[in-house]
Amino acid sequence: MNVRPRLARFAAVLAVVSLVALAPSPAQADGYVPISGSGSTWSQNALDQWRKNVASNYGMTVNYSGTGSSAGRTDFRNSTVDFAISEIPFQDNPEDGSAPETTFSDGTPLQGKFAYMPIVAGGTSLMYNLKIGGKRVTNLRLSGEVIAKIFSGQIAKWNDPAIQSDNPALAMPDKTITPVYRSDGSGTSAQFTLWMSKQFGNIWTQGMRSQFPQVNASFKGQNGSLGVAGYVSQDYGEGAITYVEYSYAMKSGFPVVKVLNKAGYYVEPTYQSVAVALMSAAINPDLTQNLDGVYNSGDPRAYPMSSYSYMIVPTQTNKIFTAEKGKTLSRFANYMLCEGQQQASALGYSPLPMNLVQAGSDVLKSIPGTEGQVDFNKCNNPTFKPGDSPANNQLAASAPNPPDCDKKGSTQCVEGTGGAQEVTPATGAGGASGGANSAAAAAGASGGGSFGGAAAAAGSAAAGDAAGAPVYDANGVLVSGGGAAVNAAVSSPFTLADDGWGTPQSIMLVAGLLMLAAILIPPVIIRRSGARTNRR
């Protein structure tokens, strides 16, 4: 019997099976093409984690450069990116006197050719580096008036009576304050200065500013969120304070200020306090946000500097944006609105509520080549479940009330904040209260999912990973590491742990073994068959 034809057929079958196993999954085979964007560093930590996820799950390439919101809007207008991310909309009257952001670079109007889509919420925090008697302070509290005076240069020492009044349990040190600000055009600067101008316009008189001014020589300017957080986290940064998204304080392992709200409580920007605050936000017809209600919320759980970030998406094709890119962009956006929000709290953000997801879903319809709207019966977003009312938010409904020691008065909680959860011993004449911090902190410590637990652990782990952390000299000049831009490589200043070995990896292993078998087994059988034939 001639076995060679059978062996040939066997080899062919193995080869076909191998090719089938090696073929991309249905999601990967759907023809997703690479897309690119630029802009916000405020929301970059969340965006980079999501880019990593869709690369792994869907074989999708999403490139992003964190160059600041202003630069992102400019790139979009210049048609050099497929999308941009910003904390503020295009400016009709930029504060630097530049031309209005109303047209593309070729002079054609922007109107009707883009849309704003909410992507993630969060709290702009005040990260700081302060010690008393060689011990790090992790429970600092400040009123909004004091914050405005610090960043307008009217309060220059940490032992100023107004700061001491906010912190009765601490003997504030006679040390100069170093305010660290964003030197690049930044949506974070715009949001922070908008809050100060709306609430304390008699103190901060310069209005909303994407370009934060150097108020005096004690102020240090740094590029990007990594830059300001990096400066504050260095040894020479002792005495410094900056405004930055909460995620970066977690990444750096540093504490954040508890800010006094309208109800008289000092509140940390946890994902729940942000969710509560944003229940008072007004959404404009173009999906931009009016935060007056957030600033003035009377809920004792609300963090006053809460907001959300936008993705600016094309609603028409142009010289670089095609329907094929629109298919990728719409699928990526759909992932962000639903599944991606599950990781928001662990990354230092607050998941979008249902009304913003619905608004974002409507935007998906307008993207050329779109894959369609969100399926709300399958949308794995932690703020709602199928059948919920858009006015509800599961996270806000379950948010705990702040403890009594966080109420303005003669006592002060001792538990840490942000990425620094250690207790600060009382050093001042005023009373201190320990062990009675919010239910959120208790839940986090026991694995309940609050910033105080999972996020703090993530921040501590990230702080230990110095390899990619930026290093600055005493003048704030970047020496090594870090950097604002994250391009084709799917890397991040703060990412969650990999999921590990899963189905895609198993399929690839089986495919490799089958291919190896298709190559090696037939020759061996042929040789043995030939030997038996010769013996006959």
Secondary structure, DSSP 4 states (H G I P E B T S, - for coil): ---HHHHHHHHHHHHHHHHHHHSPPTTGGG----EEEEE-STTHHHHHHHHHHHHHHH---EEEE---HHHHHHHHHTT-SSEEEESS---SS-TT-PPPS-B-TTS-B-TTSEEEEEEEEEEEEEEE--EETTEE----EE-HHHHHHHHTTS--BTT-HHHHHH-TTS---S-B-EEEEE-S--HHHHHHHHHHHHH-TTT--S-S-SS----STT-EEESHHHHHHHHHHSGGGTTEEEEEEHHHHHHHT--BPEEE-TTSBEE---HHHHHHHHTT-EE-TTS-EE-HHHHT---TT--TTEEEEEEEEESS--SS--HHHHHHHHHHHHHHHTGGGGGTTTTT-BPPPHHHHHHHHHHHTTSTT------TTT---TT--TT--TT--HHHHTPPPPPGGGBSSS--B---BTTB-PPPPP-SSS--B-S---HHHHHHHTTS-SIIIIIHHHHHHHHH--TTS-EE-TT--EEES--S---SS---SS-PPP--S-HHHHHHHHHHHHHHHHHHHHHHHHHHHHHHHHH-
